Amino acid sequence: MDREVRVRFAPSPTGALHLGGVRTALFNYLFARRHNGKFILRIEDTDQTRFVPGAEDYIIRSLDWIGLDIDESDLKGGDYGPYKQSNRKHLYAQYAEQLVKSGNAYYAFDTPDELEAMRKKLEAEKASIQCYGPATRMTMKNSLTFGEEQTQLMLQAGKPYVIRFKMPENEKFTIHDIIRGDINADTSVLDDKVLYKSDGMPTYHLANIVDDHLMKISHVIRGEEWLPSLPLHVLLYKAFGWQDTMPEFAHLPLILKPDGKGKLSKRDGDRLGFPVFPLHWEDPKSGEVCKGYEEYGYFPEAFLNMMALLGWNPGNTTQEIFSKEELCKIFSLEHVNKSGSKFDPEKNKWFNKQYMERLDNSVLAKYFIEDAAKDGVTVDAQKAETICGLVKDRCHFTHDLWKESTYFFIAPTSYDEVNKKKFWKEDTPAIMREVVDILEQQPTFAAKTLEENITKWIKDKELGMGKVLNPVRLLLCGACKGPHIFDILENLGKDESISRIEKGIEVI
Ligand code: GLU
């Protein structure tokens, strides 16, 4: 890369950071790290009507939780600040006026009613292009139709105005996108977008271009929804005379619903029971509370890993587990897919499981001890480690560990009806009594010897493993679940195992 890589994540603080935003931030981050560049956070809050209190803080906390360290932002500092657009307000007017002076933009004084009348007229005429643009601008109230003198009078009189981009007529050109290749642009279908409003606020388009230029952004990596704005953005760079330093563009594919039909939305998460935000979010307007990936029990490393593979692939390898550090070394925009990526909530759980299984049992034991304590059960570290080792391959989250193994510490008070129907037969109580006798006779209660002795006994008696061991499991655990039965026996110990079986025979 000849140019210093400087990329920005530029969210608007209009709500919680959704998965699409997380993925955009992540790809920007990985690209910056891969090329020893800078990852910048810029808050795009020019649209005050959509401002949501707490959203900016939420975005910053989310990036922090995922582990995306920022090089430049208002919190972090940097040479190109301020990094929040509302604090850069003073900058934009001069750029909008520069475009007016160079003939690339103009003042427009049309009232909302006049704009509405235009829209209705075009609709009634069934005009082929229904917008404020080359075909209509000369019929409207703007500096092009008023002339210099009247325009100045209107401005001096404080008439509300906007500055519109003067879209060139019928220009065709191609734009290169790193992910999508060459894209054809045709100005005949584009309108004269508003760049600046007389309330002193730029629109997204102007602020975005001016800031990317002033902040020396080298690559714009953002969601596909911005692709339709790309021709305007390229024309703005041209109008400013900034073509030589124009950033390169990469538009990321959509994240699709699990069935692949349409863009993933918050409603899909609610409907299918998976989180769509990284952290807990309470909407200040509606009061709606949403659980985040963090509260669901995801490790940030697992979350990052699965987000990275949502639209990017590592090339010729089947490897799926990547640390952040590895991704920083191998990420490339050339391996980002053009088409949308299906979101798979089950696969997310699988990722979390992979990370959990890689943790030492002593680490898992800490979560286990904490969760047990919440249920009033004290578990010593050694025991917790052993149990975690036994049940972790049946768990996706650390909070499953305790849930999956409470029966090691709390005797069952009821028995699963379905299992009971299936495994508790007329002759079962008699067999269970014999099991008690065999267990009484065991010199040690180690899983290995128990397994040898008991399976031998079952074979000798020609009873069938399932006929004996399923009811034993039911009486020990309350349901036919859990790890190897002999590990359960060993960990419960002789007295407790026997007592549960005896009690079970009575009460089941
Ligand atoms: N503020 C825009 C957004 O929230 C940023 C788009 C861009 O990256 O240019 O999506």
Residues whose N, C-alpha, C, O or C-beta is under 5 A from the ligand:
A	BS01	LIG	A10 P11 S12 E44 R222
